[in-house]
Amino acid sequence: MKRLTRFQENISVKKATNYAIIINSLEILLILGVMTLVVISPQYDFSPRMMRLLVGVAAAVIIWGAVMDIREAMSTRRLLSQLDAMDDTIDAMEKLNNTLRAQRHDFLNHLQVVYSLMEMEEYGEANSYIEKVYGRITAVSRVLKTASAPINALLQVKLAACEKAGVQVTLNITSTWKELPVSGWEMCRVLSNLIDNAIDAMADLPDGKKHLTITLTENLKEYVFSVANTGTSIPPDDQQRIFEPGVTTKSDGHGMGLFIVRETLRHYGGDIQVTSDAQETVFSGTVPKDTTIPEAKAAFLQAMADDQKMYENLTAILQEKHMQTFLDEGCTEKEARRKAEKKAIEDARYVLPNACATKMVMTANARSLHNFFRLRCCNRAQWEIRELACRMLKLVKDVAPNVFCNAGPACVRGGCSEGSMSCGKANDVRRKFKKSGS
């Protein structure tokens, strides 16, 4: 029985219904309005342009309504899918809870039976009875190793399904997954799809050949899991496509299970891959850990806020200074403000973290260097880069004077390439480079 049916009806279906009623009502009203104007009121003589406008508006509203209906339908489908997965998880947890309650209820009875057998000196029978009871208890306790009750419940249910299908299961759980970022019911959805697929892949094998290995572990950066089976291998071509929607290797499959698995993991920054050969097929997945340290994150955000405030204050101070300089050079107030703002923003970057000194090693051929000097030795270049370019030009001229004798901004050996953005000081620039050799 689906326990979430009423919840589904009250939340998703109700919302979708309300949207549908509102949108379709608007469409009906618009169409009635158009019919009233065109058919019922023929005294109005509409021009072809007006008719096209009315038809266009009506068509736009109808298309918009259809898009909204489709969007709500898809949203409702996603929600129903999530609710189904949650309902399955609740079923699994209920079964595990019932099993644990039954074990607790029968524990005293088991002790009494063992005690009676030992009193009767039936030690062999007592030993056999204990082994049977122990086997039942460990079958449950071996899945109770994670900190997620839904995952524990799912593993218990799947172990029972494997036992019924004649599948031998090996559980390798070396982590509690205590801080797994994926919600329990979503991780159950992932593992359930993989385990069910593995059981189906081994359906045609004899019982002694059916082996399933489930591994849950973690490392410093990730939570790691894998589901391995000895069933039919997956062809190499299908291994590349098997996570796409609609792709399946089953005769009665829909090709959505593995697609859902991958999308769920990728939502949390994780991923899944498959390897398959004649001996074994393994689906391996990872989910990155949330390595954020709250105190460090708070300190970083505060530093960023302080830097931003300092940057804005410094920009305002520099802009006022640069604006006066540009006004003195004869620029209009509007032009001076624009240039001052641009220069202030560039200069104020000193206070940002990415303005820290960085040592770089780069390589470039002569042609690339000529292009670099043409752009970055120009007065229009940012002043720090311009200073660096001029020093580089001086160094390469000392090494290869014939190659770089005419290197520098465009105006050194011709006209200015900046057009209307020119600094207007081409002659001064030519004299500077001729005099300094750079």
Secondary structure, DSSP 8 states (H G I E B T S, - for coil): --TTHHHHIIIIIHHHHHHHHHHHHHHHHHHHHHHIIIII-TTS---HHHHHHHHHHHHHHHHHHHHHHHHHHHHHHHHHHHHHHHHHHHHHHHHHHHHHHHHHHHHHHHHHHHHHHHHTT-HHHHHHHHHHHHHHHHHHHTTTTSS-HHHHHHHHHHHHHHHHTT-EEEEEE----TT-SS-HHHHHHHHHHHHHHHHHHTTTS-GGG-EEEEEEEE-SSEEEEEEEE-S----HHHHHHTTSTT--SSTT--S-HHHHHHHHHHHTT-EEEEEE-SS-EEEEEEEE-----HHHHHHHHHHHHHHHHHHHHHHHHHHHHHHHHHHHTT--HHHHHHHHHHHHHHHGGGGSGGGS---------HHHHHHHHHHHSSTTS-HHHHHHHHHHHHHHHHH-TTTSTT-SSGGGSSS-SSGGG--S-HHHHHHHHHHH--
